[in-house]
């Protein structure tokens, strides 16, 4: 399994030292202009390949993503963006190999359950998704979930947010690229700042430097 990617270097200075990995990268770039919206980050645009098969909680895809793609990225904390099945696949990869990502931005994830999504039962990898969703548990990285208020996936996203112990940001719109694009600001920008702060704090700790405000300092 070969995952094609295009890595775009930061166009603005100072660079953040972070990497934004994007499922359905070419489509997100076309609609949302990610490399313009996030000029301080390296942006890795991943092509979906056989999307339905690859993104449907597929262990082979998770292994290829974690072991073949991520090691070839520029150094720095990795935040991953995915929508629909692309969100499901990122969560599955992080659970398959904990610690792969510093942050996950998961939009309208296809977290199917037998109770909430019987209409999806004809999907070829429905049972594989069901098994993964039933096993889902909190992960160690920062996670943000968003979902359109008018879409079919809203209830299963609420259920997944409860499983993961994270809030769900319910945004205007349906299951569409325009809804996902409109939710990037401010929510993905905020996640990137938080992960960057996490990493900066860890770096300062390793150097023995007190964080601002520590020990009563200003």
Secondary structure as UniProt FT lines:
FT   STRAND          5..8
FT   STRAND          19..22
FT   TURN            23..24
FT   HELIX           25..32
FT   HELIX           34..37
FT   TURN            38..40
FT   STRAND          42..46
FT   HELIX           51..54
FT   TURN            55..57
FT   HELIX           59..64
FT   HELIX           65..69
FT   HELIX           70..72
FT   STRAND          78..83
FT   HELIX           85..96
FT   TURN            97..99
FT   STRAND          103..107
FT   TURN            114..116
FT   HELIX           118..120
FT   TURN            121..122
FT   TURN            124..125
FT   HELIX           126..135
FT   STRAND          142..148
FT   TURN            149..150
FT   TURN            152..153
FT   HELIX           154..164
FT   STRAND          168..171
FT   HELIX           177..207
FT   TURN            212..213
FT   HELIX           214..216
//
